[in-house]
């Protein structure tokens, strides 16, 4: 075996000094911590924002489904405003809205051109406007108000309604029994 001035072969010296390409000797640990500290809040708000938007879209869909079904029921006649209001509140809860979240249900009647109010008669239209409180309340950056959402739907009147004029049938947190 050949001897060198430092007492070791070139192969042994190379093995002692060579490091893997991904080993930087701990110098990047601080950089990784800084990158994490900068990116974590951004990723957290992105995830949280996605959840908020998804929840709000789901609530809007549930409110619209309730208004659409309430308008369809009203198109077949509303004889008693109390029972109709209770029916709409139960529809809202079955659609997924929080119990007691419906704040008002308004009925208005429109002429066949949908441009002006008219008495309730077959061939005319009924518009239902549903107001309800979001389970999230007012969400910053999404809401300017108090977290109350509205949905409305229009349906053709197929049977004469017991109501002859516009009215509000449920108000103030009525609950389904």
Wavefront OBJ file of the C-alpha trace (Angstrom):
o trace
v 0.000 0.000 0.000
v 1.225 3.354 -0.914
v 1.810 5.931 1.775
v 1.192 9.671 1.434
v 2.490 12.653 3.285
v -0.603 13.009 5.525
v -0.649 9.345 6.311
v -3.830 8.387 4.475
v -4.778 7.484 0.963
v -6.621 9.932 -1.315
v -9.684 7.668 -1.165
v -9.871 7.882 2.621
v -9.530 11.660 2.539
v -12.335 11.943 -0.029
v -14.660 9.804 2.114
v -14.087 11.975 5.171
v -14.762 15.266 3.409
v -17.535 14.270 1.006
v -21.120 15.130 2.081
v -24.363 14.184 0.444
v -25.793 16.837 -1.886
v -28.805 17.496 0.388
v -26.799 17.869 3.605
v -25.943 21.485 4.248
v -24.641 21.014 7.716
v -27.599 22.566 9.588
v -27.169 25.999 8.012
v -30.679 25.968 6.472
v -32.626 25.083 9.600
v -33.220 28.746 10.360
v -34.280 29.463 6.774
v -36.867 26.659 6.895
v -38.306 28.053 10.126
v -38.570 31.537 8.599
v -40.247 30.173 5.449
v -42.727 28.227 7.574
v -43.473 31.314 9.694
v -44.158 33.328 6.538
v -46.270 30.737 4.716
v -48.300 29.234 7.566
v -50.611 32.258 8.093
v -51.260 32.473 4.357
v -52.124 28.775 4.125
v -54.248 28.957 7.284
v -56.308 31.874 5.961
v -56.652 30.194 2.578
v -58.022 27.045 4.226
v -60.253 28.983 6.640
v -61.557 31.205 3.820
v -62.381 28.170 1.709
v -64.385 26.691 4.587
v -66.260 29.983 5.145
v -67.138 30.373 1.482
v -68.252 26.751 1.267
v -70.473 27.112 4.341
v -71.997 30.347 3.059
v -72.716 28.837 -0.378
v -74.334 25.834 1.325
v -76.516 28.136 3.461
v -77.512 30.165 0.401
v -78.464 26.984 -1.446
v -80.527 25.741 1.518
v -82.310 29.117 1.747
v -83.023 29.157 -1.985
v -84.359 25.588 -1.895
v -86.654 26.570 0.983
v -87.933 29.671 -0.840
v -88.521 27.674 -4.040
v -90.510 24.984 -2.209
v -92.457 27.596 -0.219
v -93.392 29.393 -3.456
v -94.534 26.119 -4.992
v -96.746 25.415 -1.960
v -98.126 28.982 -2.037
v -99.006 28.523 -5.721
v -101.528 25.911 -4.635
v -103.198 28.250 -2.181
v -102.537 29.590 1.299
v -105.603 29.567 3.493
v -104.038 30.072 6.919
v -100.972 32.270 7.367
v -99.978 30.710 10.704
v -99.884 27.153 9.400
v -98.161 28.289 6.193
v -95.505 30.154 8.194
v -94.959 27.052 10.319
v -94.671 24.926 7.164
v -92.011 27.244 5.716
v -90.025 27.198 8.971
v -90.116 23.388 8.986
v -89.030 23.339 5.324
v -86.080 25.560 6.222
v -84.988 23.261 9.033
v -85.324 20.194 6.815
v -83.240 21.936 4.137
v -80.458 22.336 6.679
v -80.922 25.835 8.047
v -80.358 26.228 11.775
v -83.531 25.927 13.897
v -84.960 29.346 14.658
v -82.914 31.077 11.962
v -85.877 32.136 9.785
v -86.644 35.751 10.632
v -89.437 36.446 8.130
v -91.386 34.964 5.247
v -93.118 37.478 2.984
v -95.728 36.719 0.342
v -96.432 39.089 -2.538
v -98.621 38.571 -5.566
v -97.659 39.605 -9.096
v -99.567 39.948 -12.350
v -98.764 37.567 -15.249
v -96.121 39.986 -16.605
v -94.266 39.841 -13.242
v -94.044 43.642 -13.243
v -96.646 44.837 -10.755
v -98.569 43.609 -7.762
v -101.938 42.046 -8.369
v -104.573 40.202 -6.381
v -104.027 36.493 -5.977
v -105.756 34.787 -8.876
v -105.137 31.730 -11.025
v -102.569 32.509 -13.714
v -100.875 35.189 -11.623
v -97.683 34.693 -9.685
v -96.697 34.544 -6.035
v -93.302 35.679 -4.785
v -91.931 34.349 -1.520
v -89.094 36.222 0.170
v -87.379 34.361 2.981
v -85.032 36.142 5.414
v -82.839 34.049 7.694
v -79.813 34.467 9.951
v -76.586 32.757 8.993
v -75.182 30.261 11.480
v -71.834 32.017 10.985
v -73.238 35.456 11.762
v -71.630 38.362 9.967
v -68.409 37.252 8.289
v -65.782 39.963 7.762
v -64.920 40.577 4.107
v -68.075 38.696 2.988
v -70.876 40.605 4.735
v -71.642 44.232 5.237
v -74.670 43.633 7.447
v -75.562 41.540 10.444
v -75.380 38.117 8.789
v -79.005 38.034 7.606
v -79.433 36.425 4.197
v -82.451 36.513 1.884
v -83.751 34.185 -0.779
v -86.763 34.639 -3.012
v -88.642 32.516 -5.500
v -91.622 32.979 -7.803
v -94.275 30.409 -8.657
v -97.401 30.456 -10.805
v -100.700 30.400 -8.909
v -102.554 27.196 -9.797
v -105.380 27.434 -7.274
v -107.008 30.496 -5.769
v -105.245 31.531 -2.591
v -107.026 32.347 0.633
v -104.844 35.463 0.911
v -105.819 38.432 -1.208
v -102.943 40.798 -0.513
v -99.259 40.903 0.360
v -98.370 39.846 3.884
v -95.636 38.575 6.183
v -96.515 35.160 7.555
v -93.661 34.223 9.887
v -91.502 36.539 11.866
v -88.886 36.465 14.589
v -87.339 33.051 15.094
v -90.366 30.755 14.811
v -89.372 27.098 15.307
v -90.606 23.867 13.797
v -92.396 21.697 16.340
l 1 2 3 4 5 6 7 8 9 10 11 12 13 14 15 16 17 18 19 20 21 22 23 24 25 26 27 28 29 30 31 32 33 34 35 36 37 38 39 40 41 42 43 44 45 46 47 48 49 50 51 52 53 54 55 56 57 58 59 60 61 62 63 64 65 66 67 68 69 70 71 72 73 74 75 76 77 78 79 80 81 82 83 84 85 86 87 88 89 90 91 92 93 94 95 96 97 98 99 100 101 102 103 104 105 106 107 108 109 110 111 112 113 114 115 116 117 118 119 120 121 122 123 124 125 126 127 128 129 130 131 132 133 134 135 136 137 138 139 140 141 142 143 144 145 146 147 148 149 150 151 152 153 154 155 156 157 158 159 160 161 162 163 164 165 166 167 168 169 170 171 172 173 174 175 176 177
